[in-house]
């Protein structure tokens, strides 16, 4: 019942948008080991693949983008420079150094980052072993205009690859629980907070981790569920949209595991007709994921 009501609210909100209002675009993209040098078992990304990542991002023109599987800060700044050369200037950035020393969560933004709250030491117990959230959670506040700000939390949860001393699904669920606790803390302080939670969650929408992050009760998040273009503007009841974001080559499976979730406060500003999964015939040259994009109005409603 809640999902249907919020869906109608979002559609009405989008229809009320005026052409003269300032809008902004947010994206998430797992760039598949964007490394400038080998690290651990991961190879450096080829120049061709890096160029394709840059091309895909420049084509979608995000003004704020969360990046998963980013390498060092040097790799991030290299991508930032390439994007600027391609006509997309994102001068503000955040790079999170978690317990995984090979790949990282990062954020590039056209707009100033007014506060940073890196979460790199969250931990949980499984059996007798203590585990850390491997990539941490990147939390920043971004100012679009002097009158409009929003908070973004970017995450890259545990992969589906087996680990030696824990069940990967249980590990991912525990990371999701900690992420939801962070969301609950923010929304308890301000239920109308403009909040976006996004990234590679490594699981499907009916899984326990996704249900945990979305939540229930007074402050659930809303799954924007972008679809591939060309496609009619998305509506909540459309189950035939092409929404996959990731190709798991080992099993030859296409899944939606990259998400943009929003709070009730942020939902009012969402523009559903400009929300989509980027598609191109050679998308796989860049990454095994596809970018997810969503547009918003920079005005509290």
Secondary structure, 3 states (H helix, E strand, C coil): CHHHHHHHHHHHHHHCCCCCCCEEEEEEEEEEEECCCCECCECCCCHHHHHHHHHHHHHHCCCEEEEEEECCHHHHHHHHHHHHHCCCCCCEEEECCCCCCCCEEEEEECCCEEEECCECCCEEEECCEEEECCCCEEEEEEEEECCEEEEEEEEECCCCCCCCCCCHHHHHHHHHHHHHHHHHHHHHHCCCCCEEEEEECCCCCCCHHHHHHHCCHHHCCEECCCEECCCCCCCCCCCCCCCCCEEECCCCEEECCEEEEECHHHHCCEEEEEEEECCCCCHHHCCCECCEEEEEECCCC
